Amino acid sequence: MTEKRIIITGANGNIGAALAEKFASSGNSLLLIFNNSCDRISQIEEKYPKRIFCLQANLTNYKELEKKLNTFNVNNSWLPDSLIHTATLRSIDSKPLIESDYNLWGKIIGENISSTFNILKTCLPFFRKNKSGRIVLFGSNVSRIGLKNGSAYAASKAAIANICRSVSIEEAENKILINTISPGPVKIVDAHFSEEYQEFRQKYYQEQLQQIPMKRLVNFNDIYGVCKFLISEENSYMTGEEIFLTGGKL
Ligand SMILES: NC(=O)c1ccc[n+]([C@@H]2O[C@H](COP(=O)([O-])OP(=O)(O)OC[C@H]3O[C@@H](n4cnc5c(N)ncnc54)[C@H](OP(=O)(O)O)[C@@H]3O)[C@@H](O)[C@H]2O)c1
């Protein structure tokens, strides 16, 4: 694989950090955007200091994000050719809609959609300048099957897949291809979540596992393989798609 310049959001998260490690070790240059902590990715930056950069930015703040990315771009003459947007806010309260707090419910949908809007609006000019670009957004299988006690998160994931469809049409003539990867439950470290949320996830994992024809959860390698193809030159035609990684489960 020829060296690519990839922006990864949510880079200190479970999937983001795993992708960062894999794309870094295969020779690419990465701009890793994190929000609160960078404990997982700072080691990657230390290992490959000339081509891996960590940048703090809250994706919900458009002005700040645009300023930080443009400054980084100018100071380092670093023009990205790909964007992998994994950042997300989860359904932290795990309640049925009828018991959900309106403000929290709206916050999950609002932040997930506005972060997606902000990162796309900031990065699309770079890709237009390059006359080429590859974008991968992250949805979830819950965008098509729903999520008990997680309606806001599920709605936000469906919205992201739909933003992808619209942007694919708008940007096709600029040779910018955008797709959404929508995995089923991924085996992740969840010790930092609240006890209530950990219980919710464990229960959900077990229920889902019984229904997955491949009899296992999706892993980081599965996600990396699809991501690698989507941002590669081999992908010259697939755009606007939502790719479900669910081991055969609808
Ligand atoms: N894990 C799964 O089972 C699964 C299944 C299907 C789909 N997905 C999707 O896959 C993607 C990655 O999932 P994951 O498990 O890796 O999630 P994760 O571990 O919770 O990581 C999400 C990351 O997003 C960052 N983030 C949240 N709000 C942000 C903001 N306003 N600005 C910048 N960064 C922000 C978080 O940083 P802070 O914590 O510092 O805020 C965190 O590092 C998500 O889009 C998720 O919906 C995951």
The ligand as an SDF file (V2000), in Angstrom:
LIG
                    3D

 48 52  0  0  0  0  0  0  0  0999 V2000
  -17.9450   -0.6840   19.5690 N   0  0  0  0  0  0  0  0  0  0  0  0
  -19.0090   -1.2140   18.9940 C   0  0  0  0  0  0  0  0  0  0  0  0
  -19.5170   -2.2650   19.4000 O   0  0  0  0  0  0  0  0  0  0  0  0
  -19.6030   -0.5400   17.7700 C   0  0  0  0  0  0  0  0  0  0  0  0
  -20.6170   -1.2060   17.0650 C   0  0  0  0  0  0  0  0  0  0  0  0
  -21.1610   -0.5940   15.9480 C   0  0  0  0  0  0  0  0  0  0  0  0
  -20.7290    0.6550   15.5630 C   0  0  0  0  0  0  0  0  0  0  0  0
  -19.7490    1.2760   16.2750 N   0  0  0  0  0  0  0  0  0  0  0  0
  -19.3210    2.5970   15.8220 C   0  0  0  0  0  0  0  0  0  0  0  0
  -17.9260    2.5860   15.6110 O   0  0  0  0  0  0  0  0  0  0  0  0
  -17.3670    3.8610   15.9470 C   0  0  0  0  0  0  0  0  0  0  0  0
  -16.2550    3.6870   16.9740 C   0  0  0  0  0  0  0  0  0  0  0  0
  -16.7530    2.9950   18.1110 O   0  0  0  0  0  0  0  0  0  0  0  0
  -15.8550    2.7610   19.4050 P   0  0  0  0  0  0  0  0  0  0  0  0
  -16.3590    1.5620   20.0960 O   0  0  0  0  0  0  0  0  0  0  0  0
  -14.4270    2.8490   19.0330 O   0  0  0  0  0  0  0  0  0  0  0  0
  -16.2550    4.0540   20.2680 O   0  0  0  0  0  0  0  0  0  0  0  0
  -15.4980    4.6570   21.5540 P   0  0  0  0  0  0  0  0  0  0  0  0
  -14.4850    3.6930   22.0690 O   0  0  0  0  0  0  0  0  0  0  0  0
  -16.5610    5.1290   22.4890 O   0  0  0  0  0  0  0  0  0  0  0  0
  -14.7350    5.8990   20.9680 O   0  0  0  0  0  0  0  0  0  0  0  0
  -15.4120    7.0290   20.5270 C   0  0  0  0  0  0  0  0  0  0  0  0
  -14.4380    8.1770   20.5440 C   0  0  0  0  0  0  0  0  0  0  0  0
  -15.1060    9.3450   20.0590 O   0  0  0  0  0  0  0  0  0  0  0  0
  -14.5740   10.4450   20.7690 C   0  0  0  0  0  0  0  0  0  0  0  0
  -15.4950   11.5640   20.7770 N   0  0  0  0  0  0  0  0  0  0  0  0
  -16.7470   11.6170   21.3010 C   0  0  0  0  0  0  0  0  0  0  0  0
  -17.2560   12.8470   21.1890 N   0  0  0  0  0  0  0  0  0  0  0  0
  -16.2920   13.5990   20.5850 C   0  0  0  0  0  0  0  0  0  0  0  0
  -16.2040   14.9690   20.2200 C   0  0  0  0  0  0  0  0  0  0  0  0
  -17.2180   15.8160   20.4420 N   0  0  0  0  0  0  0  0  0  0  0  0
  -15.0830   15.4030   19.6280 N   0  0  0  0  0  0  0  0  0  0  0  0
  -14.0440   14.5630   19.3800 C   0  0  0  0  0  0  0  0  0  0  0  0
  -14.0770   13.2580   19.7070 N   0  0  0  0  0  0  0  0  0  0  0  0
  -15.1760   12.7940   20.3200 C   0  0  0  0  0  0  0  0  0  0  0  0
  -14.3760    9.9190   22.1940 C   0  0  0  0  0  0  0  0  0  0  0  0
  -13.4190   10.7130   22.8750 O   0  0  0  0  0  0  0  0  0  0  0  0
  -13.7150   11.1820   24.3880 P   0  0  0  0  0  0  0  0  0  0  0  0
  -14.0870    9.9410   25.1350 O   0  0  0  0  0  0  0  0  0  0  0  0
  -12.4120   11.7650   24.8110 O   0  0  0  0  0  0  0  0  0  0  0  0
  -14.8390   12.1670   24.3090 O   0  0  0  0  0  0  0  0  0  0  0  0
  -13.8870    8.4990   21.9430 C   0  0  0  0  0  0  0  0  0  0  0  0
  -12.4880    8.4070   21.9380 O   0  0  0  0  0  0  0  0  0  0  0  0
  -18.5150    4.6990   16.4850 C   0  0  0  0  0  0  0  0  0  0  0  0
  -18.9880    5.5520   15.4780 O   0  0  0  0  0  0  0  0  0  0  0  0
  -19.5710    3.6740   16.8650 C   0  0  0  0  0  0  0  0  0  0  0  0
  -20.8820    4.2080   16.7720 O   0  0  0  0  0  0  0  0  0  0  0  0
  -19.1740    0.7110   17.3800 C   0  0  0  0  0  0  0  0  0  0  0  0
  1  2  1  0
  2  3  2  0
  2  4  1  0
  4  5  1  0
  4 48  2  0
  5  6  2  0
  6  7  1  0
  7  8  2  0
  8  9  1  0
  8 48  1  0
  9 10  1  0
  9 46  1  0
 10 11  1  0
 11 12  1  0
 11 44  1  0
 12 13  1  0
 13 14  1  0
 14 15  2  0
 14 16  1  0
 14 17  1  0
 17 18  1  0
 18 19  2  0
 18 20  1  0
 18 21  1  0
 21 22  1  0
 22 23  1  0
 23 24  1  0
 23 42  1  0
 24 25  1  0
 25 26  1  0
 25 36  1  0
 26 27  1  0
 26 35  1  0
 27 28  2  0
 28 29  1  0
 29 30  1  0
 29 35  2  0
 30 31  1  0
 30 32  2  0
 32 33  1  0
 33 34  2  0
 34 35  1  0
 36 37  1  0
 36 42  1  0
 37 38  1  0
 38 39  2  0
 38 40  1  0
 38 41  1  0
 42 43  1  0
 44 45  1  0
 44 46  1  0
 46 47  1  0
M  CHG  2   8   1  16  -1
M  END
$$$$
